[in-house]
Amino acid sequence: MNAMQEKFKTQLKLAKRRRLLVRFRRPLEPGTVNGYVLDIGPEFFLLALISDGIRPNGFQCFRLTDIRRLRVPDKYAQFHEEVLKKRGIKFPKKPLVSVRSLPNLLLLANKAFPLVTIHREKVEPSTCEIGRVVEVHKGSVTLLEIGPGAIWDERLRTYRLNQITRVDFGGDYENALHLVGGENFQRAVDLIWGPSDPSINKLAKCSR
């Protein structure tokens, strides 16, 4: 981590301690990201996202090395906080996840939320993968994915951890997919392992 990244990490720690709204850019996507820092690890940090509509929209975890033009606090923090206050929205609580390591983050997010989204923006810049984490093993993560139509895949897919640039969970889109497709999860599990195999327990064990 270079001197600029160390400076950003120090600023993020300040934002976390003082509950300051931050804004930054990333070279991997257009626009800016706005939210509250809830946890900081050696590689990733956890942000409670505040949407452009000035409402909470789940949680996102970004790599520290991808931060650009960090503002602590954001230039319009006072306005955002006044809007949140008038809407009766309290400061977001940290979910039961950890950014101590990427495997730990994926498994705990999978336990705390119904769906987890991974981004591999340097490999597939315009797509993301959403689903349940089945296993994290030997530098890879295996997912049972759910598609845009809230239809579960009929096979598992595995991705390299070192390609992951961002992890999301608890957002409006993940919640919408689960609202429609969540009840069909067991059917998807049965398609892969067979109805006689207690695979739902297998998935739960892999998620701890």
N, C-alpha and C positions, 0 to 999 in steps of 0.2 A: 504494500500500500504506500503510495507516494505522499508527499507533504500535503498536497491539496486534498487528497482523500482523508488523510488524518485530520485535517482542519474540518472537513465536512462531518466526520464522525464526532468530533468534539462539539460541533454545533448541534448535531442531532441529540447528543446527550443532554445538552442544555434545553433543547425543545422538549424532550421527554420529562426532564425534571420540573420545568416551569409550565408544562402543558401549553406550549405555544403552537399555534397553527403554522405549518410550514408549506412551502411550495418549491418545487424543483422541476428540472427537465431531465430527460434521459435521451441518449442518442439512438435508442432502439424504437422510439415511438414519437409521433408528433404531439404537440401541445405540452401542457404541464400537468403535474400531479399535486394534489392539495389534500392535506390531512394532518392527523395527530400521530406523533411517534409514540409507540407503546412498548417497544422492546428493540434492543440492538445486540446483534451477535457478531462473531468474527467475520462473517461473509454477508449475511442478510440482515435487514431490519424490518420490523413490523409496523405498518401504517394503518390507522383507521381512516379509510378514505372518506373525504367529503366531496360529493358530486358537484357538478356545475350548477345544479339546482339547489345547492346548499342544503343537502340532506346527507345523512350517513349512508354509505353504500358498501358495506362489508369491509373486508380487510385484504390488504395486499402486502406482499413481502418482496422487497427489491434488493438487488446486490448493491453493496456500498460503492463498488467500483463504477457503477453506472450513473451516479449522481452528477448532475451538472447544474450550475446556476442556482444553488440552494439559497432560499430566503428564509431567515429565522429572526422574527416571525414574518409571515407573509405580509405584503404591503397592505392588503385589505382584510387582515385578520380581525380587526375590530368590527367591521361590517358583518363578516361571516358569523362571528360569535354573537352579535346582537340578533341576527336572524335566527340562529339556532336557539337562543334563549327565548325569543318570542314564540317559537314553535314548540317550546317545552322539551327540547332535546338536550339531554344531559351529556356530560363528557363521556366518551365511550369507555367501557370497561375492557381491560385486556382479556382476550379469550384464553382458554387453557391450552395454549400452544407455546412452543419455545423455538427461538431462532439460534439455539446453541450450535446446531448443525442442520444441514439440509435433510438428511434422513429423519432426524428427530422432528423437524418441522412438518414434513409430509405425513408421518405417522400420527402425530398428535392432532394435526388439523383434520385428518381423516376420522379421528375418534370424536372430535368436538363438533364437526359439521357434516352434513349429509353428502356434500360434494366438494371436491378439490379441483382447482384449475391449475394446470402448469403451462408456462409459456417457454418456448425455445426460439426466441426471436432472431437469433443469429442463424438458425437452421431453417425455421419456418416462420418468417416475419409476419405473415398475415393470418396465422391460425393459432389455435390453442387447443389443449386437450382437457376435457372435463370428465370426471367420474369418481369412482371409488378406488382408493389405493388398496391393492391386493398384497403387494410385497415390495419391500425395499431390500435389495440384496446385490452385493458385489458391484457397487457403483451404478446400479440401475433401479428404476421404479417401474412396477407393473400395474397397469390400470385396467379396470373394467369401465369402459367409457359409455357416456350417454351423448347422443347426437342432438343437433339443433331442433329436431322434432320430438324431443324427449323420448327417443327410442334407444334402448340399450343395445350395445354391440353384442354380437354372438361369439366373439373371441376376445382374448386378452391382448393388450399391446404393451410393449416394454420400451422404455426410453432411458438414455444415459443421463445420469445426474449432472454431469459436467456440462450438459447442454441447456440446463434449466436456468433461465434468467429472471423468472418471476413466478410467484405462487399466490393464488387468490382463493378466497373462501368467504362464505357468508354474504355475498353480494346479491343484488336484485336478480341478476340473470341465473346464477346458480340456484337461488331459491325458487325461481319460476320453473326451471327444469325439474327440480325435485317435487314441486307441487303437482305437476302433471305426471311425471314418470316414476316418482318414488315408489309407488305401490306395485310397480312392475319389476322392481329390482330382483326379487326372489325368482321370478320367472326367467330373468336373464341368467341368474346363477345356475338354475336348473338346466338351461340350455347348454351351458359349458361343462358342468360337472355331472349332470344327471340328477333327477329328483330324489334318488335313493341316497345320494351323498350329502351329508350335512354341511354343505359348503358355506352356508351363512356363518357358521361357527368358525370355519377355516379362515374366512375373511376377517372376522373379528379378532382372531388370534394374530393374524398378520398385521393388524392395525395397532397393536399395542406397543 
